[in-house]
C-alpha cells in the first residue's frame, strides 16, 4: 500500500547546519527525521562554514534510526551545487532541494549526486501544478511542504483552517500517493501554541500526510502523537484482520466488524497500520 509509509516520518525537525550545539542536541531528540538545513536557517556569510560543520557532524554519527535529510541551497544560488557535491558519498538518507518546480530540476539534482534518495520542497505554484511529474522521478523519495513560501506566493491571508492553500496541499499529496513516496506537511510557526499545533497536525493526519515538519523541539511530542496510530486504530486493525482471516477459513470473501463490511482493501490498510505501529516502537 502506498498510502502509509512504514518507516515513521511523524516528526521532521529542522536543525540549522551552522549551529553545533543544536546539532549535538538533536542526537537525543525524539524525532523520526532531521532536516539538516543549509538554506533558510543559515545566513549568507555562514553558508560555506555551515556546510563544513554539518559534514563533520554527520561523519561523527550518533543519530541512530532518525532519517538524516540535508536541505541544500537551490541551484540558482552561489552555494547550491557545492552543497550537493559536499554530501556525495556521505551517510545520509536524503538530499532535499528547495523550490522544486519541474521534473527537469529533479533530474539536475539526480545527476549532481548519485544514489542518494531525492526529496523535494514543494512551495511554489509551479511546483503544485507539476507535482505529479516531480513525484514520478525514479529516485524521488518524498515531498516536504513549504507552506510559508506557498502562502507568500499565493498572497493568502492566514487562516487556521489553511483553506487558501488546500488545493496545493492536495495536489502534492495526491501526487505523492500516486507514486508511493512520503509526504510531510509544512511547519506551524507559533511553536508555543500547542493547541494550534495539535489542530493543524490532526488536520494534516486526516488529509493523509505522513508527518509534520517542525521548527522547535517543543513541537515533537504533539506531532509524534498526532501521526501515530491511536490505540483505537490499532485495536480495530487487529480485530479486522482476525475477523477477515476467520471469514476466509469459512470460505467467505468479506467479514463484518462493528456492523461494517471488511474486505481485502481494509486488511491492506489494517496491516499497514500495524506495521507503522511496530516501526514506531522500534524507534525506541
Secondary structure, DSSP 8 states (H G I E B T S, - for coil): --SS-SS--SEEEEEETT-HHHHHHGGGS--SEEEEESSTTS-GGGHHHHHHHHHHHHHH---TTSEEEEE---TTSSSHHHHHHHTTTSS-SEEEESS--SHHHHHHHHHHSSSS-EEEEE-SHHHHHTHHHHHTSTTEEEEEE-HHHHHHHHT----TT-GGGHHHHHHHHHHHHHTT-EEEE---S-TT-HHHHHHHHHHHHHHT-SEEEESSGGGHHHHHHHTS--HHHHHHHHHHHHHHHHHHHTT-S-EEETTEEE-HHHHHHHHHHHHHHHHHHHH-
